[in-house]
C-alpha cells in the first residue's frame, strides 16, 4: 500500500478549502469513502472512526485501519506525509508544516500507528518548499530547534524535508523505509501550487493514500 502526491491539475480551479477537494476526489474515485480535513497547522491526529461522512474535522493528520478509505492531505508548501506498513492494514496522512513539525506531529503519527499494531512503517514525504526558497525568521528556527540549511543575504533558509526525515529516524523508522519526493513547490510552478510564491489565493496540492488513490496522476509515494 502506498499513495500519490498529485500534480496541481487534479485540483486546478477548485477552492482551497477541503469541501471542493473532497468533491473532486469523489468524481475521480467514485464509490470511495474519502476523508479530508480542515487543516489548522496543529499536531492533532484523528482516527477515521471519529469522522462522520462528509464532515471536515479540524486536524492535521488522520489514521485508518481500513486501507480502502482514501485519506487526503492538502498542502501549498508544507510537507505532505503518507504512511503505511508492511505488516498491517494501517495507513495515515499528515500535513507537516513548520508548526506541525515543531509540535511533533510526525513522531506522534508513528506512535499512534504503532498503537494499532504497525511495526514496519514506511514514511513518504512529498513535494514541499525546498531550502532553495524557504527563508524563515528566528522564531521558526527556535520552534524547530534547527540550524539553518544555509544563509544568504542576511536570511536563514530551512530544509523541512531534512527536519521531517530526522524526526522519522528519531521515531524509530528505518532509513530504508523513509522515502522522499524532493521537488520544490515554489520553484515548480507548472506542477504545484505554492503559498510562498503566489500568496493566500493560491490553490492546494493534494496527497492521497488508500483505496484506488494510486490511479490518480502525480508522483508515487513509493
Secondary structure, 3 states (H helix, E strand, C coil): CCEEEECHHHCCCCCCCHHHHHHHHHHHCCCCCEEECECCCCCCEEEHHHCCCCCCCECCEEEECCCCCEEEEEECCCEEEEEEECCCCCEEEEEECHHHHHCCHHHHHHHHHHHCCCCCEEEEECCECCCCCCEECHHHHHHHCCCCCEEECCEEECCHHHHHHHHHHHCCCCHHHEEECCCECCCCCCCCCCHHHHCCCCCCEEEEECCCHHHCCEEECC
